[in-house]
């Protein structure tokens, strides 16, 4: 293959992947669109439907004895050329109107000729069955008189007569109307899906980070799949829940390795985890990064700095253990030792958010936050700060002043690139280096499904969902959105 063709091929493949993602994302709207379009088209046709009745007759034309027909042309050929014009002429219509005492001509006339024989089929269509048949008979009667100046003296011999129509010839086909409406609905929806795909400026894959944001993607976290079971089980997404699967563990270990290397390079201890908007899974990443560092034997403190919408307790499944927290610590109502809660089973210390705050910016902007972080640096190898969304709130700016670096979480096909850029610009203004970005909640691409080592990778291959080992008797998969879970 010519290398010059490869970029175009990649773009087409990416476009197709994004389009299929749009189809999966909005498939319910497709069904709604089909139903609405089918019903709407049928209603429109039904309201504007006008029944029409048709009478027809088969006849032949005898030109023997005509003195007008050219001697150079056969009589039948000249009749075939002239008869349609004669029947559609105003002369013929005026004769019929006079014959039937009509003020207008309330019908349509069609004439079909048989190629192999001197046969003609005359069709008269009107909204009144009796009128259609009367006009048909009048035309057959007046035709010799109307054509005398063109064809000379002719004779009409009727071979077959349909009589008065018993039902409309254009009867309303309900199934066909619904089908046409459904097809129109699919067509309109496909136009919408293509437009959405072309204008959906979100992060879809790893290379988009370099392409649009000039930042490196250090890891891809797949959407988690839990197998449905008859009994209740732990659905919290953390590395000590064996239901999250091997792939999630490997992804977090990869992030841990990269973070430790970068922190060592810049000689830092404090890392803040943020995102652009709520629901991207930043708290889940922050909690699991802290757990993964602690698993490696490091002394780690995890701090919930999102005082508006705290999520660390929800991620760890420890809402009931939260008492004194960051709010009380910053207000000077408790000592650091009182705010720190040790999770001895995981070797991790946590400072939960404490009392919820409606306006925490002023609280975070005081010098107390810097003093707390300084003391944590003295006692711990790493301090992980779960921070509010950077593109929406100024809270993150206050926290950024106390951090050494940042890790930016982006949920696939969620926040617009413009909003992500705003959040990263905020960190840049704060002169806080971003050591990398994480693509969270990645779904399948066109790469297939795949499995490895006996693990089921579910429906989201290329990145894979990395589910747990397949067991007999398990039911269909239940999809758990990391971002949505921490927002509940």
MARDO-194905 format. One record per residue (C-alpha): z, y, x; chain; residue number from 1. Coordinates in Angstrom, 2 decimals. Each point is the difference from the previous one (the first is absolute). Last residue first. Example, Ala and Ser with C-alpha at 12.3 -4.5 7.8 and 13.67 -1.06 7.14 Angstrom:
BEGIN
<node <7.14,-1.06,13.67>,A,2>
<node <0.66,-3.44,-1.37>,A,1>
This chain:
BEGIN
<node <42.62,8.78,-24.34>,A,488>
<node <-1.51,2.07,2.84>,A,487>
<node <0.68,-2.66,2.65>,A,486>
<node <-1.91,-2.57,-2.03>,A,485>
<node <-3.01,2.24,-0.60>,A,484>
<node <-0.63,0.53,3.69>,A,483>
<node <0.28,-3.67,0.93>,A,482>
<node <-2.19,-1.08,-2.91>,A,481>
<node <0.96,-3.52,-1.03>,A,480>
<node <-2.69,-2.36,-1.22>,A,479>
<node <1.13,-3.12,-1.86>,A,478>
<node <-1.97,-3.11,0.87>,A,477>
<node <-0.73,-2.84,-2.40>,A,476>
<node <2.34,-2.97,-0.31>,A,475>
<node <1.60,-2.25,2.55>,A,474>
<node <0.13,-3.74,-0.72>,A,473>
<node <-0.59,-1.16,3.56>,A,472>
<node <0.73,2.46,2.75>,A,471>
<node <-2.25,2.35,1.92>,A,470>
<node <1.60,1.55,3.05>,A,469>
<node <0.74,3.69,-0.33>,A,468>
<node <-2.49,2.74,-0.66>,A,467>
<node <-1.89,1.81,2.71>,A,466>
<node <-1.74,2.47,-2.28>,A,465>
<node <-3.09,0.06,2.14>,A,464>
<node <-1.39,2.87,2.08>,A,463>
<node <-3.47,-1.57,0.07>,A,462>
<node <1.16,-1.77,-3.10>,A,461>
<node <1.78,1.35,-2.96>,A,460>
<node <0.05,-2.72,-2.60>,A,459>
<node <2.76,-2.16,1.39>,A,458>
<node <0.57,-0.56,3.69>,A,457>
<node <1.46,-3.44,-0.59>,A,456>
<node <1.73,-1.31,3.05>,A,455>
<node <-0.80,-3.46,1.37>,A,454>
<node <-0.66,1.27,3.52>,A,453>
<node <-2.68,2.42,-1.05>,A,452>
<node <-1.72,0.91,-3.20>,A,451>
<node <-3.12,1.92,-0.92>,A,450>
<node <-1.01,2.13,-2.95>,A,449>
<node <-3.43,1.51,0.59>,A,448>
<node <-1.02,2.94,2.18>,A,447>
<node <-1.21,2.13,-2.90>,A,446>
<node <3.30,1.89,-0.03>,A,445>
<node <3.37,-0.92,-1.48>,A,444>
<node <2.92,2.35,-0.51>,A,443>
<node <2.09,2.07,2.38>,A,442>
<node <3.41,1.06,-1.34>,A,441>
<node <0.86,2.12,3.05>,A,440>
<node <-2.21,1.42,2.74>,A,439>
<node <2.43,1.10,2.68>,A,438>
<node <-0.53,3.11,2.13>,A,437>
<node <0.77,0.69,3.63>,A,436>
<node <2.21,1.69,2.59>,A,435>
<node <0.01,3.27,-1.90>,A,434>
<node <1.37,2.66,2.34>,A,433>
<node <2.33,2.63,-1.50>,A,432>
<node <-1.00,3.54,0.83>,A,431>
<node <1.33,1.20,-3.39>,A,430>
<node <-3.48,1.45,-0.64>,A,429>
<node <-1.40,-3.44,0.83>,A,428>
<node <2.41,-1.62,-2.45>,A,427>
<node <-1.18,2.32,-2.75>,A,426>
<node <-3.60,-0.64,0.99>,A,425>
<node <0.62,-3.72,-0.54>,A,424>
<node <1.14,0.66,-3.57>,A,423>
<node <-2.94,2.28,-0.73>,A,422>
<node <-2.43,-2.56,1.47>,A,421>
<node <1.39,-2.65,-2.35>,A,420>
<node <-0.57,2.35,-2.96>,A,419>
<node <-3.60,0.64,1.03>,A,418>
<node <-0.56,-3.74,0.49>,A,417>
<node <0.97,-0.64,-3.61>,A,416>
<node <3.07,-2.16,-0.57>,A,415>
<node <-0.45,-3.53,-1.36>,A,414>
<node <-2.89,-2.16,1.14>,A,413>
<node <2.09,-1.83,2.61>,A,412>
<node <3.54,1.27,0.35>,A,411>
<node <0.54,2.22,3.00>,A,410>
<node <3.20,-0.11,2.06>,A,409>
<node <0.38,2.45,2.92>,A,408>
<node <2.30,-0.84,2.90>,A,407>
<node <1.65,3.01,1.58>,A,406>
<node <1.38,1.03,3.39>,A,405>
<node <3.10,1.40,1.71>,A,404>
<node <1.81,1.02,-3.18>,A,403>
<node <2.47,2.85,-0.68>,A,402>
<node <-2.51,2.76,-0.82>,A,401>
<node <-1.95,-2.47,-2.12>,A,400>
<node <2.94,-0.26,-2.42>,A,399>
<node <-0.31,3.66,-0.99>,A,398>
<node <-3.77,-0.30,-0.36>,A,397>
<node <0.39,-3.12,-2.16>,A,396>
<node <2.07,1.89,-2.57>,A,395>
<node <-2.87,2.47,-0.47>,A,394>
<node <-1.37,-2.24,-2.74>,A,393>
<node <-3.40,-1.18,-1.13>,A,392>
<node <-2.16,-0.85,3.01>,A,391>
<node <2.84,-1.38,2.12>,A,390>
<node <1.32,-2.52,-2.52>,A,389>
<node <3.82,-0.26,0.39>,A,388>
<node <1.37,-1.57,3.21>,A,387>
<node <1.43,-3.43,0.88>,A,386>
<node <1.53,0.66,3.41>,A,385>
<node <0.25,-2.86,2.51>,A,384>
<node <2.47,0.54,2.87>,A,383>
<node <-0.47,-2.25,3.03>,A,382>
<node <2.22,-1.03,2.91>,A,381>
<node <3.14,1.05,-1.83>,A,380>
<node <3.34,1.69,0.76>,A,379>
<node <-0.99,3.19,1.82>,A,378>
<node <-3.17,0.40,-2.04>,A,377>
<node <2.10,-0.15,-3.18>,A,376>
<node <2.12,2.87,1.25>,A,375>
<node <-3.10,2.11,0.64>,A,374>
<node <-1.36,-0.88,-3.46>,A,373>
<node <3.19,1.19,-1.68>,A,372>
<node <0.05,3.23,2.04>,A,371>
<node <-3.63,0.72,-0.88>,A,370>
<node <0.71,-0.54,-3.68>,A,369>
<node <3.01,2.31,0.08>,A,368>
<node <-2.01,2.93,1.31>,A,367>
<node <-1.02,0.84,-3.51>,A,366>
<node <-3.56,-0.55,-1.20>,A,365>
<node <0.77,-3.35,-1.66>,A,364>
<node <2.50,1.55,-2.42>,A,363>
<node <-2.29,2.91,-0.82>,A,362>
<node <-2.89,-2.36,-0.64>,A,361>
<node <2.13,-2.38,-2.14>,A,360>
<node <-0.72,1.63,-3.35>,A,359>
<node <0.76,-2.45,-2.85>,A,358>
<node <2.29,-2.14,2.16>,A,357>
<node <1.07,-3.60,-0.68>,A,356>
<node <3.51,-0.90,1.30>,A,355>
<node <-0.20,-2.42,2.90>,A,354>
<node <-3.34,-0.53,1.69>,A,353>
<node <0.86,-3.25,1.78>,A,352>
<node <1.02,-0.15,3.63>,A,351>
<node <-0.78,-3.47,1.29>,A,350>
<node <1.14,-2.07,2.97>,A,349>
<node <-1.92,-3.18,0.79>,A,348>
<node <0.98,-3.38,1.47>,A,347>
<node <-1.56,-1.84,-2.94>,A,346>
<node <3.05,-1.90,-1.27>,A,345>
<node <2.18,2.81,1.29>,A,344>
<node <-1.50,2.58,-2.30>,A,343>
<node <2.19,2.83,1.23>,A,342>
<node <0.45,3.07,-2.18>,A,341>
<node <0.10,3.38,1.75>,A,340>
<node <1.29,2.87,-2.16>,A,339>
<node <3.66,-0.49,0.88>,A,338>
<node <-0.69,-0.16,3.76>,A,337>
<node <-1.95,3.24,-0.20>,A,336>
<node <3.01,1.80,-1.47>,A,335>
<node <0.19,1.14,-3.59>,A,334>
<node <-0.23,3.12,-2.17>,A,333>
<node <-1.82,2.04,2.62>,A,332>
<node <-2.87,0.91,-2.32>,A,331>
<node <-2.45,-1.85,2.26>,A,330>
<node <2.14,-3.15,-0.15>,A,329>
<node <0.45,0.20,-3.78>,A,328>
<node <-3.76,0.12,-0.51>,A,327>
<node <-0.66,-2.69,2.60>,A,326>
<node <2.16,-2.65,-1.65>,A,325>
<node <3.33,-1.00,-1.53>,A,324>
<node <-0.44,-2.83,-2.46>,A,323>
<node <-3.07,-2.27,-0.03>,A,322>
<node <0.84,-3.68,-0.14>,A,321>
<node <-1.16,-0.50,-3.60>,A,320>
<node <-3.58,1.08,0.76>,A,319>
<node <-0.24,-2.71,2.63>,A,318>
<node <-3.33,-1.76,-0.66>,A,317>
<node <-1.34,1.00,3.41>,A,316>
<node <-2.97,1.87,-1.46>,A,315>
<node <2.07,1.49,-2.81>,A,314>
<node <2.68,1.24,2.40>,A,313>
<node <-2.65,1.59,2.20>,A,312>
<node <-1.62,1.81,-2.94>,A,311>
<node <1.50,3.47,-0.38>,A,310>
<node <-1.98,2.43,-2.18>,A,309>
<node <1.32,3.51,0.53>,A,308>
<node <2.19,-0.63,3.07>,A,307>
<node <-2.79,-1.68,1.93>,A,306>
<node <1.79,-0.08,3.34>,A,305>
<node <1.03,-3.66,-0.27>,A,304>
<node <1.24,-0.83,3.50>,A,303>
<node <-0.48,-3.34,1.79>,A,302>
<node <2.10,-0.34,3.17>,A,301>
<node <-1.07,-2.55,2.60>,A,300>
<node <1.65,-1.79,2.91>,A,299>
<node <-2.77,-2.10,1.46>,A,298>
<node <0.22,-3.80,0.08>,A,297>
<node <-3.60,-0.71,-0.99>,A,296>
<node <1.12,-0.64,-3.56>,A,295>
<node <1.40,3.52,-0.01>,A,294>
<node <-3.48,1.35,0.73>,A,293>
<node <-1.42,-2.11,-2.83>,A,292>
<node <2.68,1.14,-2.42>,A,291>
<node <-0.67,3.65,0.85>,A,290>
<node <-3.76,-0.50,-0.38>,A,289>
<node <0.65,-1.81,-3.28>,A,288>
<node <2.01,2.87,-1.43>,A,287>
<node <-2.51,2.64,1.08>,A,286>
<node <-3.01,-1.98,-1.24>,A,285>
<node <1.59,-0.54,-3.42>,A,284>
<node <1.02,3.65,-0.15>,A,283>
<node <-3.57,1.10,0.83>,A,282>
<node <-1.56,-2.13,-2.75>,A,281>
<node <-2.72,2.35,-1.25>,A,280>
<node <1.71,0.79,-3.31>,A,279>
<node <0.84,3.64,0.61>,A,278>
<node <-2.61,2.24,1.67>,A,277>
<node <-1.17,0.70,3.55>,A,276>
<node <2.08,-2.48,1.98>,A,275>
<node <3.07,-0.01,2.26>,A,274>
<node <1.90,-2.08,2.51>,A,273>
<node <2.04,1.96,2.53>,A,272>
<node <0.71,-1.33,3.48>,A,271>
<node <3.04,0.89,2.08>,A,270>
<node <0.54,-1.65,3.40>,A,269>
<node <-2.48,1.63,2.34>,A,268>
<node <-0.97,-0.39,3.65>,A,267>
<node <-3.62,0.90,-0.76>,A,266>
<node <-1.33,-3.25,1.47>,A,265>
<node <3.02,-2.01,-1.10>,A,264>
<node <-0.48,1.20,-3.57>,A,263>
<node <-3.68,-0.94,0.21>,A,262>
<node <0.70,-3.53,1.24>,A,261>
<node <2.82,-0.55,-2.49>,A,260>
<node <-2.17,1.25,-2.86>,A,259>
<node <-2.94,-2.23,0.93>,A,258>
<node <2.17,-3.10,0.26>,A,257>
<node <1.77,0.77,-3.29>,A,256>
<node <-3.31,0.54,-1.79>,A,255>
<node <-1.23,-3.39,1.20>,A,254>
<node <3.27,-1.57,-1.07>,A,253>
<node <-0.48,1.57,-3.44>,A,252>
<node <-3.50,-1.45,-0.30>,A,251>
<node <1.19,-3.42,1.15>,A,250>
<node <2.75,-0.06,-2.62>,A,249>
<node <-2.44,1.04,-2.73>,A,248>
<node <-2.35,-2.79,1.04>,A,247>
<node <2.69,-2.67,-0.12>,A,246>
<node <0.81,0.47,-3.66>,A,245>
<node <2.05,2.31,-2.19>,A,244>
<node <1.88,-2.94,-1.55>,A,243>
<node <2.17,-0.55,3.07>,A,242>
<node <1.92,3.19,-0.77>,A,241>
<node <1.48,0.99,3.35>,A,240>
<node <-3.06,2.08,0.89>,A,239>
<node <0.36,2.30,-2.98>,A,238>
<node <-1.73,0.34,-3.35>,A,237>
<node <2.53,-0.49,-2.78>,A,236>
<node <-1.22,-2.61,-2.47>,A,235>
<node <2.99,-2.35,0.34>,A,234>
<node <-0.35,-2.89,-2.44>,A,233>
<node <0.34,-0.72,-3.70>,A,232>
<node <-0.88,-3.54,-1.03>,A,231>
<node <-3.23,-1.30,-1.50>,A,230>
<node <-1.95,1.20,2.94>,A,229>
<node <-2.88,2.42,0.41>,A,228>
<node <-1.31,0.19,3.53>,A,227>
<node <0.60,3.38,1.63>,A,226>
<node <-2.98,1.89,1.36>,A,225>
<node <0.36,2.99,2.29>,A,224>
<node <-2.80,2.50,0.42>,A,223>
<node <-1.06,-0.18,3.62>,A,222>
<node <1.53,2.14,2.77>,A,221>
<node <-2.55,1.17,2.58>,A,220>
<node <1.31,1.16,3.35>,A,219>
<node <-0.40,2.59,2.78>,A,218>
<node <-2.55,2.23,-1.71>,A,217>
<node <-0.86,2.69,2.54>,A,216>
<node <-0.39,3.64,-1.02>,A,215>
<node <-3.07,2.23,-0.05>,A,214>
<node <0.38,0.61,-3.75>,A,213>
<node <-3.43,-0.67,-1.55>,A,212>
<node <-1.81,-2.48,2.27>,A,211>
<node <2.98,-1.16,2.02>,A,210>
<node <2.06,-0.80,-3.09>,A,209>
<node <-3.06,-1.30,-1.88>,A,208>
<node <-0.41,-2.75,2.60>,A,207>
<node <2.97,-1.88,-1.39>,A,206>
<node <-1.30,-0.31,-3.57>,A,205>
<node <0.02,1.70,-3.42>,A,204>
<node <1.58,3.40,0.59>,A,203>
<node <-0.77,2.28,-2.93>,A,202>
<node <-2.84,2.37,-0.83>,A,201>
<node <-1.20,-1.58,-3.24>,A,200>
<node <-3.21,1.99,-0.55>,A,199>
<node <-2.56,-2.76,0.68>,A,198>
<node <2.10,-2.72,-1.62>,A,197>
<node <0.80,2.13,-3.04>,A,196>
<node <-3.69,0.83,-0.49>,A,195>
<node <-0.92,-3.68,0.31>,A,194>
<node <2.70,-1.00,-2.48>,A,193>
<node <-1.03,2.76,-2.46>,A,192>
<node <-3.66,-1.05,0.16>,A,191>
<node <1.07,-3.62,-0.44>,A,190>
<node <2.03,1.03,-3.06>,A,189>
<node <-3.03,1.69,-1.57>,A,188>
<node <-2.14,-3.11,0.54>,A,187>
<node <2.69,-2.33,-1.33>,A,186>
<node <0.41,2.16,-3.11>,A,185>
<node <-3.76,0.11,-0.59>,A,184>
<node <-0.10,-3.79,0.21>,A,183>
<node <2.87,-0.19,-2.51>,A,182>
<node <-1.80,2.37,-2.37>,A,181>
<node <-3.19,-2.05,0.19>,A,180>
<node <1.98,-3.17,-0.69>,A,179>
<node <1.81,1.57,-2.97>,A,178>
<node <-3.30,1.13,-1.51>,A,177>
<node <-1.56,-3.42,0.63>,A,176>
<node <2.91,-1.76,-1.69>,A,175>
<node <-0.07,2.31,-3.01>,A,174>
<node <-3.73,-0.36,-0.64>,A,173>
<node <-0.75,2.61,-2.68>,A,172>
<node <-3.13,-0.99,-1.95>,A,171>
<node <-3.21,1.74,1.07>,A,170>
<node <-2.30,-1.97,-2.36>,A,169>
<node <2.20,0.97,-2.91>,A,168>
<node <0.43,-2.66,-2.70>,A,167>
<node <-2.01,-1.37,-2.98>,A,166>
<node <-3.29,1.62,0.98>,A,165>
<node <-2.46,0.42,-2.91>,A,164>
<node <-3.04,-2.25,0.38>,A,163>
<node <-1.02,-1.61,3.31>,A,162>
<node <-3.73,-0.10,-0.87>,A,161>
<node <-2.55,-2.29,1.64>,A,160>
<node <-3.80,-0.21,0.14>,A,159>
<node <-0.93,3.37,-1.54>,A,158>
<node <-3.79,0.58,0.06>,A,157>
<node <-1.03,3.62,0.60>,A,156>
<node <-3.68,0.89,-0.50>,A,155>
<node <-2.04,2.54,1.89>,A,154>
<node <-2.56,2.70,-0.87>,A,153>
<node <-0.53,2.33,2.91>,A,152>
<node <2.10,-0.26,3.07>,A,151>
<node <0.77,3.64,0.68>,A,150>
<node <-0.86,1.90,-3.19>,A,149>
<node <1.04,-2.92,-2.22>,A,148>
<node <3.32,-0.47,1.75>,A,147>
<node <2.25,1.74,-2.55>,A,146>
<node <-1.66,-1.70,-3.01>,A,145>
<node <0.21,-3.49,1.52>,A,144>
<node <3.68,0.64,0.94>,A,143>
<node <1.12,1.19,-3.44>,A,142>
<node <1.01,-3.38,-1.46>,A,141>
<node <1.51,-1.41,3.18>,A,140>
<node <1.84,3.29,0.51>,A,139>
<node <1.31,-0.01,-3.57>,A,138>
<node <1.32,-3.56,0.33>,A,137>
<node <1.91,0.84,3.16>,A,136>
<node <1.32,3.24,-1.52>,A,135>
<node <1.40,-1.94,-2.95>,A,134>
<node <1.62,-2.60,2.30>,A,133>
<node <1.75,2.64,2.10>,A,132>
<node <1.11,1.87,-3.14>,A,131>
<node <1.61,-3.12,-1.44>,A,130>
<node <1.96,-0.69,3.18>,A,129>
<node <1.26,3.57,0.38>,A,128>
<node <0.85,1.29,3.50>,A,127>
<node <-3.65,-0.44,0.92>,A,126>
<node <-2.18,-2.16,2.26>,A,125>
<node <-3.64,-0.98,-0.71>,A,124>
<node <-1.58,-2.73,2.10>,A,123>
<node <-3.73,-0.88,-0.08>,A,122>
<node <-1.07,-3.18,1.78>,A,121>
<node <-3.70,-0.27,0.76>,A,120>
<node <-2.33,-3.00,0.27>,A,119>
<node <-3.60,-0.07,1.20>,A,118>
<node <0.80,-2.70,2.52>,A,117>
<node <0.69,-0.62,3.71>,A,116>
<node <1.68,3.28,0.85>,A,115>
<node <2.18,0.25,-3.07>,A,114>
<node <0.62,3.59,-1.05>,A,113>
<node <3.35,1.66,-0.61>,A,112>
<node <0.41,3.07,-2.20>,A,111>
<node <3.18,2.01,-0.40>,A,110>
<node <0.80,2.58,-2.70>,A,109>
<node <3.26,1.89,-0.38>,A,108>
<node <1.32,1.07,-3.40>,A,107>
<node <1.16,2.87,-2.22>,A,106>
<node <-3.32,1.93,-0.43>,A,105>
<node <1.02,3.15,-1.81>,A,104>
<node <-0.59,1.48,-3.52>,A,103>
<node <-0.70,-3.39,-1.57>,A,102>
<node <-2.08,-0.79,-3.13>,A,101>
<node <-0.73,-3.58,1.06>,A,100>
<node <-3.81,0.39,0.15>,A,99>
<node <0.21,3.63,1.13>,A,98>
<node <2.41,-0.89,2.81>,A,97>
<node <-2.19,-2.97,0.96>,A,96>
<node <-3.15,2.14,0.13>,A,95>
<node <1.81,2.68,2.00>,A,94>
<node <1.18,-2.60,2.50>,A,93>
<node <-3.53,-1.38,0.45>,A,92>
<node <-1.46,3.46,0.57>,A,91>
<node <2.85,0.92,2.33>,A,90>
<node <-1.13,-2.77,2.32>,A,89>
<node <2.13,-2.95,1.08>,A,88>
<node <-2.06,-2.58,-1.93>,A,87>
<node <-3.31,1.49,1.24>,A,86>
<node <1.17,0.16,3.61>,A,85>
<node <1.02,-3.67,-0.03>,A,84>
<node <-3.33,-0.99,-1.65>,A,83>
<node <-2.31,1.60,2.56>,A,82>
<node <0.15,-2.18,3.10>,A,81>
<node <0.57,-3.32,-1.76>,A,80>
<node <-2.71,0.89,-2.57>,A,79>
<node <-2.47,0.79,2.78>,A,78>
<node <0.64,-3.38,1.60>,A,77>
<node <-0.38,-1.85,-3.31>,A,76>
<node <-3.33,1.69,-0.81>,A,75>
<node <-1.64,-0.98,3.26>,A,74>
<node <-1.26,2.91,2.07>,A,73>
<node <-3.56,1.05,0.72>,A,72>
<node <-1.04,0.08,-3.68>,A,71>
<node <2.66,2.60,-0.66>,A,70>
<node <2.04,-0.51,-3.17>,A,69>
<node <-0.98,2.67,-2.53>,A,68>
<node <-2.35,-1.94,-2.32>,A,67>
<node <2.63,-2.56,-0.98>,A,66>
<node <-1.53,-3.03,-1.80>,A,65>
<node <2.45,-2.41,1.57>,A,64>
<node <3.12,1.75,1.35>,A,63>
<node <2.64,-2.47,-1.35>,A,62>
<node <3.55,0.79,1.14>,A,61>
<node <2.77,-2.63,0.12>,A,60>
<node <3.57,0.16,-1.23>,A,59>
<node <3.60,-0.87,0.89>,A,58>
<node <2.63,1.94,-1.94>,A,57>
<node <3.34,1.51,0.87>,A,56>
<node <3.09,1.42,-1.64>,A,55>
<node <2.88,1.44,1.99>,A,54>
<node <3.40,1.27,-1.00>,A,53>
<node <2.17,2.40,1.98>,A,52>
<node <3.79,0.21,0.11>,A,51>
<node <1.39,3.19,1.60>,A,50>
<node <2.78,-0.50,2.56>,A,49>
<node <1.51,3.20,1.35>,A,48>
<node <3.62,-0.88,-0.83>,A,47>
<node <-0.38,-3.66,0.99>,A,46>
<node <-1.77,0.83,3.26>,A,45>
<node <2.76,2.43,0.98>,A,44>
<node <2.75,-2.44,-1.01>,A,43>
<node <-1.66,-2.80,1.99>,A,42>
<node <-0.32,2.26,3.04>,A,41>
<node <3.63,1.05,-0.23>,A,40>
<node <1.31,-3.54,-0.43>,A,39>
<node <-2.01,-1.27,2.98>,A,38>
<node <0.88,3.04,2.11>,A,37>
<node <3.71,-0.27,-0.81>,A,36>
<node <0.14,-3.73,0.68>,A,35>
<node <-1.98,0.21,3.24>,A,34>
<node <2.01,2.99,1.25>,A,33>
<node <3.29,-1.73,-0.77>,A,32>
<node <-1.11,-3.10,1.89>,A,31>
<node <-1.06,2.11,2.96>,A,30>
<node <3.27,1.96,-0.18>,A,29>
<node <1.81,-3.30,0.49>,A,28>
<node <-2.13,-0.71,3.07>,A,27>
<node <1.10,3.26,1.63>,A,26>
<node <1.60,-1.18,3.23>,A,25>
<node <-2.05,-3.16,0.37>,A,24>
<node <-3.25,1.93,-0.51>,A,23>
<node <1.16,2.75,2.37>,A,22>
<node <0.79,-2.62,2.64>,A,21>
<node <-3.50,-1.42,-0.49>,A,20>
<node <-1.41,3.50,0.59>,A,19>
<node <2.09,0.44,3.14>,A,18>
<node <-1.27,-3.28,1.42>,A,17>
<node <-3.58,0.90,-0.89>,A,16>
<node <0.35,3.38,1.68>,A,15>
<node <1.48,-1.63,3.07>,A,14>
<node <-2.90,-2.44,0.18>,A,13>
<node <-2.53,2.80,-0.41>,A,12>
<node <1.71,2.08,2.69>,A,11>
<node <0.15,-2.96,2.38>,A,10>
<node <-3.69,-0.74,-0.50>,A,9>
<node <-0.87,3.65,0.63>,A,8>
<node <2.03,-0.02,3.21>,A,7>
<node <-1.68,-3.28,1.12>,A,6>
<node <-3.64,1.08,-0.43>,A,5>
<node <-0.20,1.80,3.34>,A,4>
<node <1.26,-3.14,1.69>,A,3>
<node <-3.17,-1.82,-0.96>,A,2>
<node <0.83,-3.51,-1.21>,A,1>
